């Protein structure tokens, strides 16, 4: 019975946990739908031109190196076989080239002009209804030195090295491995960098809202031109924040939390899976579809680094630059940053799972005098989402249309209007997915659980009472039986004593007559009286028979 109780109790608990998980997943979906319209793609395009003197190989010095090294190995005191000789000759030649690169790589004096185009993508979140957006500074701003490095690495060096590697192998008699080529790439890169004549570029920043589908979306209509506002602070080098401004009003907004999250609290990361690295050409060509994704995580710790409050979460997502991270109230607790200054080395390195805290974001907004509050679009859209998830499609449609009238460019309202119209006219009833469904299911499981608990308690009390009465009755029966057995045994012992005395007297008389030698009297045989059947006792089995 106890096993049945535990089984029913476990089933009830598991059912209630399932209901809570389903309801939580619905709430998570709703929160993501509330804030999704305010999350944007940040697209940075850099284009310009660079002029430099092309590097070339000093043929004379390279041939001289080949001859000198072979003389050393052919006429030296070291003895090698042919294979070892060739191998050591190549190693020694490369060692000399790496040791004195300026002697073998020189400027050709020939000027070359290269037009380039680079682009990158990241994330941002609208924090003001008039078009202010928070994103990462590291995804927007590049120093001249950093940008020149990207241009040489992505647009120039690959086209030049093939010819240079061929010349080195031919003239110096080398066979370059991939590791050798990597070393030589560094030498060629430095040669180009030191011979740059002119470097000029322009940066354009754009913001896109909604789902980007290649071939279905016009890039020019999807992206809006954005103005970059520099909020960098030399006293806060790890405050990886930048502000963008786009034209518009009554835009969807995410609210910045006033309090930092506690360790262990649940968070939601949302953003577009894009490539935050600068790439040659148009990075958008890499993707067929770009849309928001959701990750759940937990806060591991909060730390202070170089005057900036940082939050560490357990989710390490590559290319999550600019991801807004939300709490369960749908408020931003931080913005993900992939590149932060390393405290000891003072250089930027990739740090996945690190957030710039909401406290720093609010401080920047305060300095720039930017208000962070919901727009009219948000109020109506959130109301419409609530009604839609409760399957009240007619009311939801009314509010979705309000949103469309206020902000026709809303990235998701048209699809919700279409879906609501499709559901209207159908029997919505009590369907799986609605809050009413989960509420009724929860009440049903709770009532069922309580019923089973009361039933089991009643059964246990009934059996316990019945068992007590039965024990008492058995005790009375056992006691009566014991008393009867004692009385019976006593009577038996008394009758047995007189019987044995008679037998003893009779045997004695027979013995005396036998000793005198007299004639035996014709005595009647001794007849044993019929004995009552004795009660068998475990400690004295069949005592009377033995006697």
N, C-alpha and C positions, 0 to 999 in steps of 0.2 A: 504493500500500500504506500509506504514511504517512497519507493522508487517511482510509482505512478505520480505521486505528488511532485517530485522533483522534475520529472519529465514534462508534466503540464506547465509547471512554473517556468522551466527553461524555454519552452515553446512560446509562452506569453512574452517573456523578456525579449527573446529574439525578434518576435513580431513587432514589438514596440520599437526596438532599435532600428529595424528595417523602415518603419514608418518615419522615424526621426531622420534617417539618412535620406530617404526620398524627399521629405520636406526640405531638408537642408540643401539638397541638390537643386531643388526648385528655387530656393532663396538665392543660391549662388548664381543661378542662371538669370534671375531677375536683377541682381546687383550688376552683373556684367552688362545686361541690356540697358540699365539706367545710365551707365557711364560710357558705354562704347561710342556713342556719337561724338564725345569730346576728345577721343584719342585720334591723333593725326599722324600721317607719314610726313617726315621732313626730308625733302630731296634737295641735295646740294650739288650744283653743277659749276665746275671750275674750268675755264678755257683761256687760252692765251698762246704765247709763242716763246721759244727759248732759242738763243743763238750761241754757238760755241765753236771752238776749234776742234776738229776731229782728231782723236788720238790715232797714232800710227806706230808701227814697229820699226825700231832702229835696226835695219838689216845688217849693217856693218858690225855693230857690237854683238848682235846675236850670233853671227857666223864666227866671230872671233871667240866668243864664249864656247861654241861647239868645239873648235880646234883646241883651245886651251884645256878644256876638261878631258878630252880624249888623250892628249899628251900626258896629262897627269896619270891617267889610269893605265896607259899603254907602256910607259917607260918608268913608272914608279916601282917601288919595292913591293907593292901589294900584288898578289897573284889572284886572278879571278878566271873562271871559265867564261865562255862567250856569253852565256845567259846572265850570269851574275854581273859581268862587265857592263852589258847594255842597261841592265836595271839600275846599277849604281851610277852610271853616267847620267841617266835621265834624272835621278833623284838629285844629283849634285847640280845639274843645270838649273832645275826648278828652284833649288835652294838659293842659288846665286841671283836668279831673277827676282825672287821674293825679297832678297836682301837689298838689292839695288834696283827697284822698279823704274826709277827715273832714267836709268841708263839704257833701258830696253824699250820703254814706252815713252814716246815723245809726241809733242804736238806737230801735226802735219802742216800747220799754217793755213789750212783750208777751212774757211768758215762754213758752218752748216746751220740752217734755220729749220726748226721743227715746230709745227703747230700742234698743239695738244688739246685734249679734252678729257677731264676726269669727272667722276661723279660718285656720290655716296648717298646712302639712305639711313635714316634713324627714326626715332619716335619722338612724339611730343604730346602735350595735353593742354587743351584750352582751359585757362583759369580765369578768364574774364569775358563777359558777354560781348564786349566790343572788339574781341579778336586778339587778345594777348595770350601767348603760348609759352609754356616753359619747356625747355629741352636741355640737352647737354652742350656745354661749351666746347668739349672735345670733338663734337660732331659738326661744329659750325666754323670754328676759327682754326686756322693753320698759320704757323709762322712761315716767313719766306724760306728759311732754311729747310724746314720740314716739308714744305710744298715742293721745293726744288728737288729734294731727294725723291719724292714720289714721282715727279715728272721724269727724272732720269731713269729711275728704276722701272717704271711701268711703260714709258713711251719711247725710250731711246736705246738703252743699253742692249736690249735683246736683239735689235736689228744690226748693231755694230759688232757684237762679240763673235758672231759666226765667222765673219771674214778674218777677224784678228786671230782667232784660235787656229784657223786653217794656216795662216802665215807662220805662226809660231811652230806648229807641228812640222811644216815643210822645211823651214830654214834651220831650226835648231835640232831637227831630227827627233822630235818628241812624240809620244803618244799620250795625250792628256786623258786622265780619268775624270770622273764627275767631281771628285774632291779637288783635283787640280784646277778645274774650270771655276769652281766656287772661289778659290783663292785669287785667281786671275780676274774674276768679275769685280772683286773689291779694288784691285789695282786700277782697272779700267774706269770704274765708277769715280775714283778719286781723280783720275786724269781728266775726265770730262768736267767734274765739279770745279776743278781748279782753273779750267779754261773757258768758263762761261763768260760770254761777252755781254749779253742782255737777257733779262728775264722779266716778262710782264704777263699779268694774268688778271682775270675778272671772276668774281664769284656771284652767282645767283642762287637764291634760296627760295624754295617753293614748299607749299603745304598742301597735302591732299587729304580728303575726308571720305570715309566709306571704303568700299571694296574696289580694288583696281584689277581689271581683267584685260589682259593684252589682246588687242584686236576688237574688243567690244567697247572700250572706253577711249575717248579722245583725250590724249595726255594734256593738251592745252586747256581743255575745259575742266579736267579733273583737278589740276593743280592751280593754286593761287599764288601769286607773287607775294613774298613775305619780306618785311624789313627786319634786319637784325639789330637788336639793342644790346650793346656791350655792357654787361654787369659784372665783369671780372674785377676781382679785388686782390691786390698783391698780398694782403694780410690773410687771405683765405685761399691759398693756391689749390686746395682740394675741393673747393666749392664749384663742382663741375656743373654750373648752371648758366643758361643763356636765355634771353627773352626774344621772341619773335612777335611781329605784329602784322595781322592781315586785315583787310577791309571787311567790315560787316558789323551787324548788331543783332542782338537777341540770339547769339550763337549758343550751342549747348556747352555747358560748363561743368567741370569737376571741382568739388569743394576740397580745399586743403585742410587736413585735420589740425586741430589746435594742440593736440597732445601726441607725443611720441608713443609708439606701441610698447607694451610690456614684453619681456622675454617669454617666448613660448606661445605668443598670440598668433592666431591664424591670419594669413594675408592672401591677397589675390594679385598676381602679376598679369597685366594685360598689355598687349601691344602687337605690332606687325613683325612677322619674321622676315627681316630684311638684312642686307649686308652693310655694316657700318664702315667697312674699309673703303678707302679711295681706290677706284678701279678705272682702268682706261675705257673710254667710250661712255655709253649710256648704261648704267647699272640696271635700269628697269627692264632691259631686254633679257635679263637672266630669268625673270619671273613670268609665269603665265597668269598666276593669280596671287594677289597680295591682300590678305585679310587678317583681322585680329585673331589672336589666339589667347587662351587663358591657362595660367598655371597656378596651382595652389602651393603655398609654402608656409613656413613658420619663422618667426623672428628668433635668431640665435643669440644676438647680443647687440649692444649699442656701444660704439667706441668714438673717441675724439681723435682726429688726425689733422694736424696743421691748422688748428682753429676751426675745423668743420666737424659737425656731428654726423657720424655715419651709422647706418643700420646694416647689420649682416643678417641675411636670410639664408635658408638651407637650400635654395634653388639656384644652381649655377647654370645660367642660360647664356650661351654664346650669342653674340650680336643682339643683346637685349638693351642696347644703348637707348636711353630716354624712356624706357618702360615706366609708366606710372604704376605704383603699387598701392592697393586699396585695403582698408580694413573692412569689417563686416557691416559697417554703417555706410559703405560706399564712398568713403573719404580717402583722399590721397595721403599716405603716411611717408612717402618718399619717391624719389625718381632714381631708377637704376643708372649706374655709371660703369662703363667697362674700363675706363682709363683713369687712374688716380695716381697722384705722386706717391712713390714709395718713400717712406719716412727716412730710411737709412741712406739710400742711394740718391734720392732727390730726382729720380727720373720717372717718367710715366710708364706704367706697366699695366697689363690687362688684369683686372680684378672682377671676376664674375660673382654675382650675388651681393654686391655692395650698393647701398642706396644713400643718396644725399637726403638728409632728414627733412621732414616737413617743417621743422623749426627754422632751418636755413632758408627754405623756400618762402615762408611767411616773412622772414626778415628782409629778403630781397624785394618782395612785393610791397612791404612797408616803406622801404627806401625809395622805390619808384612810384609810390602813392597809387597803387593799383588795387582796386576793390575785387574781392573774391566772393561772389554771391551768385545764387541761381538766377537764371533768366526766365522769362515767361515761357519760353520754349521748354525748359526743363520741367517746370511745374506741370504743364499739360502733358508732356511726354511721359513722365513718371506715373501720373494718374492713369493714362491710357495703358501703360504696360501692366499696372496692377489689375485693371479691368480685363485686359486680354488674358492674363494668366489665370484669372478666375473664370474665364470663358464667358464673360459678359460682353459679347462681341459688338452688340449694338451701341452700348455706351462707350466702349473702347474706340469704335470707329468715329464717334462724334469728337472725341478728344484728339485722335490722330489727325482728323481733318483740321482741327484748330491749329495744331502744330504746323501742318502743311501751309495753312494760310499765313501764319506768322513768319515761317522760315521755309520757303519752297525748296531751298537747296539742301534740306536735311537729308543726310545720307541713307537713312533707314526707314523713314516714315512711309514712303510709297509702298514698300514691300509689306508693311504691316497693314496698310489700308487694303491692299489686295487680299491678304490672308483673312482679314476680318470680314470683308465682303463675301469671301468664299464660305466662311463658317456660318454666316447669317442665313437663316432658313433651315439649317440643319438642327436636329434635336441635340442640343448640347448636353442636357441631362447632367447626371453625376458621372463625369468621365474621369478616367485616370489622368492625373496631372493637375487637376484643379485643387485649390486649397480646401474646398468643401469635401472633396473626396478623401483627402488625407485626414481632415478633421473627423469625418464620420468613421473612417477606418480606425483612427486612434481611439475614438470612443468605443467602438465595437470591441477592439482588442482589450481595452481597459476593463470594460464591463465583463467580457468573457473571462479575463484573468481573475477579477474579483469573485465571480461566480464559482470558478473552479477552486479558488482558495477557501471560500466559505464551505463549499461542498466537501472538500477534503477535511477541513477542520471538524465539520459535523460528523463525518464518518469516523474520524479518529476518536472523537469524544464518545460516540455511541459504542464503538467496540471496546473502548477502555472501561465504560460503565458495565457492559455485559460481561467482560472478563473479570471484573471485581466481584460481581454477584456469583459467578460460576466458581470462583476460587473459594468464596465463603461457603457455598453449598458443599463443595468437595471437602472442605476442612471439617464440616459437621459430620458427614458420612464417614470420613476416615476416623474421626474421634469415636463415634459410636461403634464402629467395627473393632477398634482397638479395645474398648471397654468390654465388649461382648467376648472377645478372644481371651481376655484376662479371666473373666468369670468362668468361661467354659474350661479353661486350663486348670483352674483351681478345683472345680468339681471333679474333673477327671483324675487329678492327683489324689483327691480324697478317696474315691472309689477304688482306685488302683492300690492304695495302701492296705485296705481291708482284704482285698483279693490275694495279695502276696502273703499276708499273715495266715490265711486259711491254707494256702498251698504249703507254706512252711510247716505248719502244725501237722498236716497230713503226711508229709515226707518224713517227718521226725518219728511218727508212730510206726511207719513202715520200716524204718531203720532199726528201731528197738526190737520189734518182733523178729527181724532177721537175725539179730545178734543173739537172742535167746535160743534160736533154733526151734522154736515152737511152730506149730502148724500155722500156716498163713491163713489168716481169716479171709473169709470170702467178702472182701470189702468192695463196695461199689467203686468203679473208677472215678477218678477225680475229673470232674467236669468243669472246665474253665468257664467262668461266666463271660457272656458276650461283652466285649469291651467297646466302649464308644470310640469312634474314630477320632484320634487326637488331631489337634490342629498342628500343622507343620510349621515349625519355627526355623528360620534360616540358621540359627546358631546351634540347634539341637535336633538334627534330622532323625526321625524314627527311633527315639529314645526307648519307647516301650518295647519294641521288637527286640532290641539288644538285650534288655533285661530279661 
